[in-house]
């Protein structure tokens, strides 16, 4: 069976028919020979402005939240990566044989004073 393709204009008209509440969702589906899951998928897309229409305020905010959540996730991963890299570099022995932690100061001075 071949998949049908629908134009944006058709999808927008079907969703607007649903939103007008003149017909029930079941009637809209029967009239256009589409499944209810497809109708509700189109309704979500319509709310997000995917059919050359203005997105609803709620859908625009939802998109913004999803983008920000992805950004937070990416930044969290980068932060963890950098923390591990810093920890690994601090745990490695010095390469030239000199300690850089004390800056060449005696242990008594680097510990904050003399006993």
Helices and strands as residue ranges (DSSP letters): H 8-20, H 25-32, H 36-47, H 57-91, H 107-110
